[in-house]
Amino acid sequence: MLSARSIIDSHFGASEIVTPLGIARDCPYSKGEKEGRCLGKAWLSDDEPLTRLTRKENPFVCAEEQQEAFEKMQTPQIVTALDGTKLAPFFTKRFVFSNHYSCSFIIDNINYSSTEQYYMQWKAIMSGNEDIAQQISNCHVAGDIKRMGSHLRGHDTAKWRKICILIMTIANWAKYSQNV
């Protein structure tokens, strides 16, 4: 079984880094220095290595309990972009689709408390900040993790942009496949 590290290393060693989702395109909703990336409509195929991640048992006893949990989930306010596109931003830990949402999952036999923790730990590792990566792995408060990952020595933004979508794809794949 491939580990997340081997997947990242194999992509990072390539002359041009691509994600399992294909080439990211410029996001039409972001402008200026904070220009973002969109994934388009592509998704992982069944033969991708990431589909082999371990799956935890469904924590719900029955379908009714699962339905009750979904009904209690908060939904974000829908906003409209300048071009008329409807968006549902998930910016806080209250929303299940947020990177800050507390949700346990395992990658490479390591337990993570949120996708933000996994993402920022890899950002620290890729920047050569092993000490901060260790602090991030010991912290379970997503806001604190984000602050730690925002102050990295020697961070190379161009290098990180080549791999960050792959990192988040691995985190989200584990989060959602292990927490049905």
VENNOR-V986477 format. One line per field, one symbol per residue. psi: psi as a letter, one per 20 degrees, with the letter a starting at -180 (. if undefined). burial: I if it has 16 or more other ideal C-beta (glycine too) atoms within 10 Angstrom, else O. Layout:
psi=???
burial=???
This chain:
psi=pqrhghggghhhiqhpprriiapqrqpiipqbhkpaqqibjqrqrijqhhijqpprqpipgrhgggggghhipqqqppqprhjippqnpnirihphiqhipooprpplkppqirhgggghghggghijmhghgggghiqjohghggggiimppkpogggghiihhgghggghggghhim.
burial=OOOIOOIIOOIOOOOOIOIIIOOIOOOOOOOOOOOOIOOOOOOOOOOOIIOOIOOOOOOOOOOOOOOOOOOOOOOOOOOOOOOOOOOOOIOOIOIIOIIIIOIOIOIOOOOIIIIIIIIIIIIIIIIOIOOIIOIIIOIOOIOOIIOIIOOIOOIOOOOOOIIIIIIIIIIIIIIOOIOO
